[in-house]
Amino acid sequence: MPSIQRGLGFSDAGLSWVVNAYTLAFGGLLLLGGRAGDLLGHRRVFAAGVGVFTVASLAGGFAVAPGWLLAARALQGVGAAFAGPGALALIAATFQDAERRSRALAVFSMVASAGMVVGLVLGGVLTAWASWRAVLFVNVPVGLAIVLLVPRAVRESPRQEGRFDVGGALACTVGSALLVYGFIRAAERGWSGTLTVGAFCGAGVLLALFPVIESRARQPIVPLRLFADRDRVGAFLMRFLLTAAMSGMLFFLTLYVQGVLGYGPLATGFGFLPTTIALIAASRAVPGLLPRYGPRPIMAAGAVLCVAGMVWLTQVSRDSSYVAVILGPVLLFGAGTGLVAVAATFTAMRSVPTGESGAASALLQSMQQIGGSLGVAVLVTVDHGGSSEVDGMRDAFTAGVAFTACMLVALVAFRAQGRSGSQS
């Protein structure tokens, strides 16, 4: 981020919108993207979304002014909002066998969760060895390969007959965008500002109207029956809380490692590698554990690991070392994230009708996006109340303990399951 600021002349306030522009577009359009896949075909919408993301990455890499880069980042968010739900829905439609589906979902969850950490590593490496522009350009060959290969390698999913629910689309898109903006604004300016309060009020009104509109729509953008499954609702809640805790943890650990321990971007990125390794190892284990134990015990074990890791992080001090207070927590949190993410994704997508898999996928990813925005906003607010830089970070990690502990409480939402994972 500092190299972007120096290269394009961003102000301190404007620099945060390099992240916020993407977050706002992505969070606001996810539900619309999911519904588009249900109606138009998930392969088609996924490929189009990746194409938009790729073009936006290329444009952003050539940016010569702040506004140019912000527009490219927003367009990346639009592309991701249509590609993300499509990817998960294609997995659900392609793999009908329970064992193969659980393994495919494990890979998806592993990549999605590890991406938050790998981004820190890859971003640090590319910025140190090349430039910040390389972080955007690296997406181009990957995106082109996906756009060219997907039509050949993936069958199109069945399309649901119907049309877009315009009222529902407007309510969920604008309401979600206002909610995400409210959290962004709260993290930057506090919770009592006029724009912050106005955003939350607007989001509250629109999101309260959304289920009313959907209940009356012939073809709702989000079928309300998706919320009738208690386990699916619990899975949504688990992903919401997990992402809130993980986003806050990564945000403040980055500040601590660079600002207090004095690590550069490259060393910081490699410092998070153990998180990725633990996350991948745990994710790979889940498909084999699901038939024996079911998702709830796996999520419980993962939540306990996340709580332990976050409690350990509350011991940071100005004189701490990486090995003493960071290595252990990131290993615990990485393993816990892998267990919770895969089991929750499996539960959320299990038994979803093919014609509604896009909506279910979009709901799951919306919970993650909103949770991440909330987590950073809450922990930043707590941090600002600290008497010193390190005290504030300790307070933020303590608040993070509450998010992880809430995952254990959320397990009450799930029905008891036998070893096979079937409902009893």
Secondary structure as a PSIPRED ss2 file (coil, helix, strand):
# PSIPRED VFORMAT (PSIPRED V4.0)

   1 M C   1.000  0.000  0.000
   2 P H   0.000  1.000  0.000
   3 S H   0.000  1.000  0.000
   4 I H   0.000  1.000  0.000
   5 Q H   0.000  1.000  0.000
   6 R H   0.000  1.000  0.000
   7 G H   0.000  1.000  0.000
   8 L H   0.000  1.000  0.000
   9 G C   1.000  0.000  0.000
  10 F C   1.000  0.000  0.000
  11 S C   1.000  0.000  0.000
  12 D H   0.000  1.000  0.000
  13 A H   0.000  1.000  0.000
  14 G H   0.000  1.000  0.000
  15 L H   0.000  1.000  0.000
  16 S C   1.000  0.000  0.000
  17 W H   0.000  1.000  0.000
  18 V H   0.000  1.000  0.000
  19 V H   0.000  1.000  0.000
  20 N H   0.000  1.000  0.000
  21 A H   0.000  1.000  0.000
  22 Y H   0.000  1.000  0.000
  23 T H   0.000  1.000  0.000
  24 L H   0.000  1.000  0.000
  25 A H   0.000  1.000  0.000
  26 F H   0.000  1.000  0.000
  27 G H   0.000  1.000  0.000
  28 G H   0.000  1.000  0.000
  29 L H   0.000  1.000  0.000
  30 L H   0.000  1.000  0.000
  31 L H   0.000  1.000  0.000
  32 L H   0.000  1.000  0.000
  33 G H   0.000  1.000  0.000
  34 G H   0.000  1.000  0.000
  35 R H   0.000  1.000  0.000
  36 A H   0.000  1.000  0.000
  37 G H   0.000  1.000  0.000
  38 D H   0.000  1.000  0.000
  39 L H   0.000  1.000  0.000
  40 L H   0.000  1.000  0.000
  41 G C   1.000  0.000  0.000
  42 H H   0.000  1.000  0.000
  43 R H   0.000  1.000  0.000
  44 R H   0.000  1.000  0.000
  45 V H   0.000  1.000  0.000
  46 F H   0.000  1.000  0.000
  47 A H   0.000  1.000  0.000
  48 A H   0.000  1.000  0.000
  49 G H   0.000  1.000  0.000
  50 V H   0.000  1.000  0.000
  51 G H   0.000  1.000  0.000
  52 V H   0.000  1.000  0.000
  53 F H   0.000  1.000  0.000
  54 T H   0.000  1.000  0.000
  55 V H   0.000  1.000  0.000
  56 A H   0.000  1.000  0.000
  57 S H   0.000  1.000  0.000
  58 L H   0.000  1.000  0.000
  59 A H   0.000  1.000  0.000
  60 G H   0.000  1.000  0.000
  61 G H   0.000  1.000  0.000
  62 F C   1.000  0.000  0.000
  63 A C   1.000  0.000  0.000
  64 V C   1.000  0.000  0.000
  65 A C   1.000  0.000  0.000
  66 P H   0.000  1.000  0.000
  67 G H   0.000  1.000  0.000
  68 W H   0.000  1.000  0.000
  69 L H   0.000  1.000  0.000
  70 L H   0.000  1.000  0.000
  71 A H   0.000  1.000  0.000
  72 A H   0.000  1.000  0.000
  73 R H   0.000  1.000  0.000
  74 A H   0.000  1.000  0.000
  75 L H   0.000  1.000  0.000
  76 Q H   0.000  1.000  0.000
  77 G H   0.000  1.000  0.000
  78 V H   0.000  1.000  0.000
  79 G H   0.000  1.000  0.000
  80 A H   0.000  1.000  0.000
  81 A H   0.000  1.000  0.000
  82 F H   0.000  1.000  0.000
  83 A H   0.000  1.000  0.000
  84 G H   0.000  1.000  0.000
  85 P H   0.000  1.000  0.000
  86 G H   0.000  1.000  0.000
  87 A H   0.000  1.000  0.000
  88 L H   0.000  1.000  0.000
  89 A H   0.000  1.000  0.000
  90 L H   0.000  1.000  0.000
  91 I H   0.000  1.000  0.000
  92 A H   0.000  1.000  0.000
  93 A H   0.000  1.000  0.000
  94 T H   0.000  1.000  0.000
  95 F C   1.000  0.000  0.000
  96 Q C   1.000  0.000  0.000
  97 D C   1.000  0.000  0.000
  98 A H   0.000  1.000  0.000
  99 E H   0.000  1.000  0.000
 100 R H   0.000  1.000  0.000
 101 R H   0.000  1.000  0.000
 102 S H   0.000  1.000  0.000
 103 R H   0.000  1.000  0.000
 104 A H   0.000  1.000  0.000
 105 L H   0.000  1.000  0.000
 106 A H   0.000  1.000  0.000
 107 V H   0.000  1.000  0.000
 108 F H   0.000  1.000  0.000
 109 S H   0.000  1.000  0.000
 110 M H   0.000  1.000  0.000
 111 V H   0.000  1.000  0.000
 112 A H   0.000  1.000  0.000
 113 S H   0.000  1.000  0.000
 114 A H   0.000  1.000  0.000
 115 G H   0.000  1.000  0.000
 116 M H   0.000  1.000  0.000
 117 V H   0.000  1.000  0.000
 118 V H   0.000  1.000  0.000
 119 G H   0.000  1.000  0.000
 120 L H   0.000  1.000  0.000
 121 V H   0.000  1.000  0.000
 122 L H   0.000  1.000  0.000
 123 G H   0.000  1.000  0.000
 124 G H   0.000  1.000  0.000
 125 V H   0.000  1.000  0.000
 126 L H   0.000  1.000  0.000
 127 T H   0.000  1.000  0.000
 128 A H   0.000  1.000  0.000
 129 W H   0.000  1.000  0.000
 130 A C   1.000  0.000  0.000
 131 S C   1.000  0.000  0.000
 132 W H   0.000  1.000  0.000
 133 R H   0.000  1.000  0.000
 134 A H   0.000  1.000  0.000
 135 V H   0.000  1.000  0.000
 136 L H   0.000  1.000  0.000
 137 F H   0.000  1.000  0.000
 138 V C   1.000  0.000  0.000
 139 N H   0.000  1.000  0.000
 140 V H   0.000  1.000  0.000
 141 P H   0.000  1.000  0.000
 142 V H   0.000  1.000  0.000
 143 G H   0.000  1.000  0.000
 144 L H   0.000  1.000  0.000
 145 A H   0.000  1.000  0.000
 146 I H   0.000  1.000  0.000
 147 V H   0.000  1.000  0.000
 148 L H   0.000  1.000  0.000
 149 L H   0.000  1.000  0.000
 150 V H   0.000  1.000  0.000
 151 P H   0.000  1.000  0.000
 152 R H   0.000  1.000  0.000
 153 A H   0.000  1.000  0.000
 154 V C   1.000  0.000  0.000
 155 R C   1.000  0.000  0.000
 156 E C   1.000  0.000  0.000
 157 S C   1.000  0.000  0.000
 158 P C   1.000  0.000  0.000
 159 R C   1.000  0.000  0.000
 160 Q C   1.000  0.000  0.000
 161 E C   1.000  0.000  0.000
 162 G C   1.000  0.000  0.000
 163 R C   1.000  0.000  0.000
 164 F C   1.000  0.000  0.000
 165 D C   1.000  0.000  0.000
 166 V H   0.000  1.000  0.000
 167 G H   0.000  1.000  0.000
 168 G H   0.000  1.000  0.000
 169 A H   0.000  1.000  0.000
 170 L H   0.000  1.000  0.000
 171 A H   0.000  1.000  0.000
 172 C H   0.000  1.000  0.000
 173 T H   0.000  1.000  0.000
 174 V H   0.000  1.000  0.000
 175 G H   0.000  1.000  0.000
 176 S H   0.000  1.000  0.000
 177 A H   0.000  1.000  0.000
 178 L H   0.000  1.000  0.000
 179 L H   0.000  1.000  0.000
 180 V H   0.000  1.000  0.000
 181 Y H   0.000  1.000  0.000
 182 G H   0.000  1.000  0.000
 183 F H   0.000  1.000  0.000
 184 I H   0.000  1.000  0.000
 185 R H   0.000  1.000  0.000
 186 A H   0.000  1.000  0.000
 187 A H   0.000  1.000  0.000
 188 E H   0.000  1.000  0.000
 189 R H   0.000  1.000  0.000
 190 G C   1.000  0.000  0.000
 191 W C   1.000  0.000  0.000
 192 S C   1.000  0.000  0.000
 193 G C   1.000  0.000  0.000
 194 T H   0.000  1.000  0.000
 195 L H   0.000  1.000  0.000
 196 T H   0.000  1.000  0.000
 197 V H   0.000  1.000  0.000
 198 G H   0.000  1.000  0.000
 199 A H   0.000  1.000  0.000
 200 F H   0.000  1.000  0.000
 201 C H   0.000  1.000  0.000
 202 G H   0.000  1.000  0.000
 203 A H   0.000  1.000  0.000
 204 G H   0.000  1.000  0.000
 205 V H   0.000  1.000  0.000
 206 L H   0.000  1.000  0.000
 207 L H   0.000  1.000  0.000
 208 A H   0.000  1.000  0.000
 209 L H   0.000  1.000  0.000
 210 F H   0.000  1.000  0.000
 211 P H   0.000  1.000  0.000
 212 V H   0.000  1.000  0.000
 213 I H   0.000  1.000  0.000
 214 E H   0.000  1.000  0.000
 215 S H   0.000  1.000  0.000
 216 R H   0.000  1.000  0.000
 217 A C   1.000  0.000  0.000
 218 R C   1.000  0.000  0.000
 219 Q C   1.000  0.000  0.000
 220 P C   1.000  0.000  0.000
 221 I C   1.000  0.000  0.000
 222 V C   1.000  0.000  0.000
 223 P C   1.000  0.000  0.000
 224 L H   0.000  1.000  0.000
 225 R H   0.000  1.000  0.000
 226 L H   0.000  1.000  0.000
 227 F H   0.000  1.000  0.000
 228 A C   1.000  0.000  0.000
 229 D C   1.000  0.000  0.000
 230 R H   0.000  1.000  0.000
 231 D H   0.000  1.000  0.000
 232 R H   0.000  1.000  0.000
 233 V H   0.000  1.000  0.000
 234 G H   0.000  1.000  0.000
 235 A H   0.000  1.000  0.000
 236 F H   0.000  1.000  0.000
 237 L H   0.000  1.000  0.000
 238 M H   0.000  1.000  0.000
 239 R H   0.000  1.000  0.000
 240 F H   0.000  1.000  0.000
 241 L H   0.000  1.000  0.000
 242 L H   0.000  1.000  0.000
 243 T H   0.000  1.000  0.000
 244 A H   0.000  1.000  0.000
 245 A H   0.000  1.000  0.000
 246 M H   0.000  1.000  0.000
 247 S H   0.000  1.000  0.000
 248 G H   0.000  1.000  0.000
 249 M H   0.000  1.000  0.000
 250 L H   0.000  1.000  0.000
 251 F H   0.000  1.000  0.000
 252 F H   0.000  1.000  0.000
 253 L H   0.000  1.000  0.000
 254 T H   0.000  1.000  0.000
 255 L H   0.000  1.000  0.000
 256 Y H   0.000  1.000  0.000
 257 V H   0.000  1.000  0.000
 258 Q H   0.000  1.000  0.000
 259 G H   0.000  1.000  0.000
 260 V C   1.000  0.000  0.000
 261 L C   1.000  0.000  0.000
 262 G C   1.000  0.000  0.000
 263 Y C   1.000  0.000  0.000
 264 G C   1.000  0.000  0.000
 265 P H   0.000  1.000  0.000
 266 L H   0.000  1.000  0.000
 267 A H   0.000  1.000  0.000
 268 T H   0.000  1.000  0.000
 269 G H   0.000  1.000  0.000
 270 F H   0.000  1.000  0.000
 271 G H   0.000  1.000  0.000
 272 F C   1.000  0.000  0.000
 273 L H   0.000  1.000  0.000
 274 P H   0.000  1.000  0.000
 275 T H   0.000  1.000  0.000
 276 T H   0.000  1.000  0.000
 277 I H   0.000  1.000  0.000
 278 A H   0.000  1.000  0.000
 279 L H   0.000  1.000  0.000
 280 I H   0.000  1.000  0.000
 281 A H   0.000  1.000  0.000
 282 A H   0.000  1.000  0.000
 283 S H   0.000  1.000  0.000
 284 R H   0.000  1.000  0.000
 285 A H   0.000  1.000  0.000
 286 V H   0.000  1.000  0.000
 287 P H   0.000  1.000  0.000
 288 G H   0.000  1.000  0.000
 289 L H   0.000  1.000  0.000
 290 L H   0.000  1.000  0.000
 291 P H   0.000  1.000  0.000
 292 R H   0.000  1.000  0.000
 293 Y H   0.000  1.000  0.000
 294 G C   1.000  0.000  0.000
 295 P H   0.000  1.000  0.000
 296 R H   0.000  1.000  0.000
 297 P H   0.000  1.000  0.000
 298 I H   0.000  1.000  0.000
 299 M H   0.000  1.000  0.000
 300 A H   0.000  1.000  0.000
 301 A H   0.000  1.000  0.000
 302 G H   0.000  1.000  0.000
 303 A H   0.000  1.000  0.000
 304 V H   0.000  1.000  0.000
 305 L H   0.000  1.000  0.000
 306 C H   0.000  1.000  0.000
 307 V H   0.000  1.000  0.000
 308 A H   0.000  1.000  0.000
 309 G H   0.000  1.000  0.000
 310 M H   0.000  1.000  0.000
 311 V H   0.000  1.000  0.000
 312 W H   0.000  1.000  0.000
 313 L H   0.000  1.000  0.000
 314 T C   1.000  0.000  0.000
 315 Q C   1.000  0.000  0.000
 316 V C   1.000  0.000  0.000
 317 S C   1.000  0.000  0.000
 318 R C   1.000  0.000  0.000
 319 D C   1.000  0.000  0.000
 320 S C   1.000  0.000  0.000
 321 S C   1.000  0.000  0.000
 322 Y H   0.000  1.000  0.000
 323 V H   0.000  1.000  0.000
 324 A H   0.000  1.000  0.000
 325 V H   0.000  1.000  0.000
 326 I H   0.000  1.000  0.000
 327 L H   0.000  1.000  0.000
 328 G H   0.000  1.000  0.000
 329 P H   0.000  1.000  0.000
 330 V H   0.000  1.000  0.000
 331 L H   0.000  1.000  0.000
 332 L H   0.000  1.000  0.000
 333 F H   0.000  1.000  0.000
 334 G H   0.000  1.000  0.000
 335 A H   0.000  1.000  0.000
 336 G H   0.000  1.000  0.000
 337 T H   0.000  1.000  0.000
 338 G H   0.000  1.000  0.000
 339 L H   0.000  1.000  0.000
 340 V H   0.000  1.000  0.000
 341 A H   0.000  1.000  0.000
 342 V H   0.000  1.000  0.000
 343 A H   0.000  1.000  0.000
 344 A H   0.000  1.000  0.000
 345 T H   0.000  1.000  0.000
 346 F H   0.000  1.000  0.000
 347 T H   0.000  1.000  0.000
 348 A H   0.000  1.000  0.000
 349 M H   0.000  1.000  0.000
 350 R C   1.000  0.000  0.000
 351 S C   1.000  0.000  0.000
 352 V C   1.000  0.000  0.000
 353 P C   1.000  0.000  0.000
 354 T H   0.000  1.000  0.000
 355 G H   0.000  1.000  0.000
 356 E H   0.000  1.000  0.000
 357 S H   0.000  1.000  0.000
 358 G H   0.000  1.000  0.000
 359 A H   0.000  1.000  0.000
 360 A H   0.000  1.000  0.000
 361 S H   0.000  1.000  0.000
 362 A H   0.000  1.000  0.000
 363 L H   0.000  1.000  0.000
 364 L H   0.000  1.000  0.000
 365 Q H   0.000  1.000  0.000
 366 S H   0.000  1.000  0.000
 367 M H   0.000  1.000  0.000
 368 Q H   0.000  1.000  0.000
 369 Q H   0.000  1.000  0.000
 370 I H   0.000  1.000  0.000
 371 G H   0.000  1.000  0.000
 372 G H   0.000  1.000  0.000
 373 S H   0.000  1.000  0.000
 374 L H   0.000  1.000  0.000
 375 G H   0.000  1.000  0.000
 376 V H   0.000  1.000  0.000
 377 A H   0.000  1.000  0.000
 378 V H   0.000  1.000  0.000
 379 L H   0.000  1.000  0.000
 380 V H   0.000  1.000  0.000
 381 T H   0.000  1.000  0.000
 382 V H   0.000  1.000  0.000
 383 D H   0.000  1.000  0.000
 384 H H   0.000  1.000  0.000
 385 G C   1.000  0.000  0.000
 386 G C   1.000  0.000  0.000
 387 S C   1.000  0.000  0.000
 388 S C   1.000  0.000  0.000
 389 E H   0.000  1.000  0.000
 390 V H   0.000  1.000  0.000
 391 D H   0.000  1.000  0.000
 392 G H   0.000  1.000  0.000
 393 M H   0.000  1.000  0.000
 394 R H   0.000  1.000  0.000
 395 D H   0.000  1.000  0.000
 396 A H   0.000  1.000  0.000
 397 F H   0.000  1.000  0.000
 398 T H   0.000  1.000  0.000
 399 A H   0.000  1.000  0.000
 400 G H   0.000  1.000  0.000
 401 V H   0.000  1.000  0.000
 402 A H   0.000  1.000  0.000
 403 F H   0.000  1.000  0.000
 404 T H   0.000  1.000  0.000
 405 A H   0.000  1.000  0.000
 406 C H   0.000  1.000  0.000
 407 M H   0.000  1.000  0.000
 408 L H   0.000  1.000  0.000
 409 V H   0.000  1.000  0.000
 410 A H   0.000  1.000  0.000
 411 L H   0.000  1.000  0.000
 412 V H   0.000  1.000  0.000
 413 A H   0.000  1.000  0.000
 414 F C   1.000  0.000  0.000
 415 R C   1.000  0.000  0.000
 416 A C   1.000  0.000  0.000
 417 Q E   0.000  0.000  1.000
 418 G C   1.000  0.000  0.000
 419 R C   1.000  0.000  0.000
 420 S C   1.000  0.000  0.000
 421 G C   1.000  0.000  0.000
 422 S C   1.000  0.000  0.000
 423 Q E   0.000  0.000  1.000
 424 S C   1.000  0.000  0.000
